[in-house]
Amino acid sequence: MFDFGFVVFVTWEASLFPICNIIYKFEKSNIMSTAELKEKLIAQITDTDNDELLSELSTMLYVGSKSVNGVYQMSEAEREAVEDGLEQIRNGQWISDEEANRQVEEWLRK
């Protein structure tokens, strides 16, 4: 579909944030300058009507813009939300994955 001169593998772990592993596969003839790559990406983004692709690109760019040396930097609000969640776990305020799935299925049947 797209030929950017590299392959992108995205893996999702059971955490709040995606971990993107990018493996570059360049041939000497395929190396583009940053400006050329940006132009190519802008053209392809402009030409697409694929909402799912645009959403994924937006997420990747957002997460990438919040990372330093490949490590995601949480905002204060995100740190507080994580701390609140950990406190709930310590207080026994959690349910199993199976129970959560059962509750969702029950809710969907209403």
DAFEN-V297369 format. One record per backbone hydrogen bond with DSSP energy under -1.0 kcal/mol. CO is the residue of the C=O (numbers start at 1). NH is the residue of the N-H. E is the energy in kcal/mol with one decimal. If there is no record, write none. Layout:
BEGIN
co=CO nh=NH e=E
co=CO nh=NH e=E
END
This chain:
BEGIN
co=7 nh=23 e=-1.1
co=9 nh=21 e=-1.5
co=11 nh=19 e=-1.4
co=13 nh=15 e=-2.7
co=19 nh=11 e=-1.5
co=21 nh=9 e=-1.5
co=23 nh=7 e=-1.4
co=27 nh=30 e=-2.0
co=33 nh=37 e=-2.5
co=34 nh=38 e=-2.5
co=35 nh=39 e=-2.3
co=36 nh=40 e=-2.3
co=37 nh=41 e=-2.7
co=38 nh=42 e=-2.9
co=39 nh=43 e=-2.3
co=40 nh=44 e=-2.3
co=41 nh=45 e=-2.9
co=42 nh=46 e=-2.6
co=43 nh=47 e=-1.8
co=44 nh=48 e=-1.0
co=49 nh=51 e=-1.1
co=50 nh=54 e=-2.3
co=51 nh=55 e=-2.4
co=52 nh=56 e=-2.3
co=53 nh=57 e=-2.6
co=54 nh=58 e=-2.3
co=55 nh=59 e=-2.3
co=56 nh=60 e=-2.7
co=57 nh=61 e=-2.7
co=58 nh=62 e=-2.4
co=59 nh=63 e=-2.8
co=60 nh=64 e=-2.6
co=61 nh=65 e=-2.0
co=64 nh=67 e=-1.1
co=66 nh=73 e=-2.9
co=68 nh=71 e=-1.6
co=71 nh=68 e=-2.5
co=75 nh=79 e=-2.4
co=76 nh=80 e=-2.5
co=77 nh=81 e=-2.2
co=78 nh=82 e=-2.3
co=79 nh=83 e=-2.6
co=80 nh=84 e=-2.6
co=81 nh=85 e=-2.2
co=82 nh=86 e=-2.5
co=83 nh=87 e=-2.3
co=84 nh=88 e=-2.2
co=85 nh=89 e=-2.0
co=86 nh=90 e=-2.4
co=87 nh=91 e=-1.7
co=88 nh=93 e=-3.0
co=89 nh=92 e=-1.8
co=92 nh=94 e=-1.4
co=96 nh=100 e=-2.5
co=97 nh=101 e=-2.5
co=98 nh=102 e=-2.3
co=99 nh=103 e=-2.6
co=100 nh=104 e=-2.2
co=101 nh=105 e=-2.6
co=102 nh=106 e=-2.4
co=103 nh=107 e=-2.4
co=104 nh=108 e=-2.6
co=105 nh=109 e=-1.3
END
